[in-house]
Amino acid sequence: MEALSPTDSAFLWLETRSQPMHVAGLNIYTPPHGESQHLHHFLTGWRKHASAHAPFNLRPVLKLGLWYWEEDQEFELDYHLRHIALPQPGRIRELLAMVSTLHGNLLDRNRPLWEAYVIEGLPGGRFATYIKMHHALIDGVAGARLMARSMSTDPHRSTPPIWAQPSPHRRKLEPAASGSATQRLLGALSAATRAGGQLLPGVGAGLWDMLEGLQAKTTSARAFQAPPTPFNVEISGSRRFAAQSYSLARLKAIGTASGATINDVTLAICAGALRRYLLAHDHLPKAPLIAMVPVSLREDADATGNQVGVMLANLCTHVAEPLKRLQRIVESTQAAKERLANMPRLQKLAHGMTTVAPLGPGMLTGTARKHPVFNVVISNVPGVRETLYLDGARLDEVYPVSIPTHYLALNITISGYADHLGFGFIACRRSVPSLQRLLDYTDASIQELEAALHKPAPAKRPVSRRETAPANKTDSKTATPAARRSRGKTPKP
């Protein structure tokens, strides 16, 4: 057996019927041209891999108040691999509705915590896969990498499915474990001391950030600066999923023209969409929304479990002008990056855990409704730039499906693939009505940024000689600096 880390264990402790703690990926494929039986042959090949590698063969067990991973000795592939079809007319709308239903269902803790669905019935013979895994098992970055590894850039090559991928870098026992009991104890104490030297400063930094946020002594985004919103309420177990893909080149053009990174541009797009949604429901607060942005701390590309830090970003939803909003988001994220830049990895991890720690008490007491730690989670998962194939079927679209929780009823995750970014919106169906409208608002948010960047500069008004010449020397000398600067120039906004 292998003990879970405190972060991984937290996802099991927090899980309830109304708060499932699994993540998923929705992929859409086009089969090879002229191969009408491709899906049948593909599924037959997958079913030949009847055993699973770690972590897909591990189930959670609770012993003496601690969670452990234990190998499932009665692993059944037929339980985890499921073949279903869309109802007619088989549009993307029906696919998203099916994913919404599947994502609200809990995983069985008596078995390894994952399920894989192959979904047929899309127009043109296209099909989809929806694979969900418990967040205690894996984080978004590791899941995306495992998914990519189960495909190939060669359309003529077949690769083992995700559960049959070997994990050569899975954690092994330290050499000290083979020594005497005294040596093992001394080694554990030494490792704990070294870790504590980084963890304690991270906890202190997180607590100080919270104190600054409560006292409103900083312009940077801090915990508890977030205003109450309709997203910060208790949720039900029902889900609604909406997704849309956008050209990476289009968003890069916005970043190049504004001097912002792609991550900043995606935050600004989400901020614009959230502003429009809240305005439409007459719930836009005067204070700006605060987003929690997960930051990957992963060093081993093949390691499982969760290795994530936290960054808070001011979404500036109270600013109507899109370019001003984007610029302030850039300033907020830059300050957060500088804050984390000099922290060692373990210190960043402790800082992030301290930042999100008040969520637990806030959920239990209900205070998170009036005093949310932050308003929404927005995550950006890097993806593969090459075109991938699944047994010859071309991967067309990739959409992440994440986790809404009590008092964080909406989660937005963006995943890169090839030359597109897939935006996945997942929310409680009751708490966030008309979620699909966020797709329209996302389109509008991109368009308003593009329009603002390409808006021609206002033409200069012709200035008469009488306006350029001061009435007398005294007027010229006594004019304010702002007045002197504005003469003959277009006033600054």
Buried (B, 14 or more C-beta within 10 A) or exposed (E): EBEBBEBBBBBBEBBBEBBBBBBBBBBBBBBBEEBEEBBEBBBEBBEEBEEBBBBBBBBBEEEEEEBBBBEBEEBEBEEBBEBEEBEEEBBBEBBBBBBBEBBBBBBEBEBBBBBBBBBBBBEEBBBBBBBBBBBBBBBBBBBBBBBBBBBBEEBEEBBBBBBBBEBEEBEEEEEBEEEEEEEBEEBEEEEEEEEEEBBEBBBBBBBEBBBBBEEEEEEBBBBBBBBBBBBBBBBBBBBBBBBBBBEBEBBBBBBEBBEBBBBBBBBBBBBBBBBBBBEEBEEBBEBBBBBBBBBBBBEEEBBBBBBBBBBBBBBBBBBEEBBEBBBBBBBBBBBBEEBBEEBEBBBBBBBBBBBBBBBEEBBEEEEBBEBBBBBBBBBBBBBBEEBBBBBBBBBBBBBBBBBBBBBBBBBBBBBBBBEBBBBBBBBBBBBBEEBBBBBBBBBBBBEBBBEBBEEEEEEEEEEEEEEEEBEEEEEEEEBEEEEEEEEEEEEEE
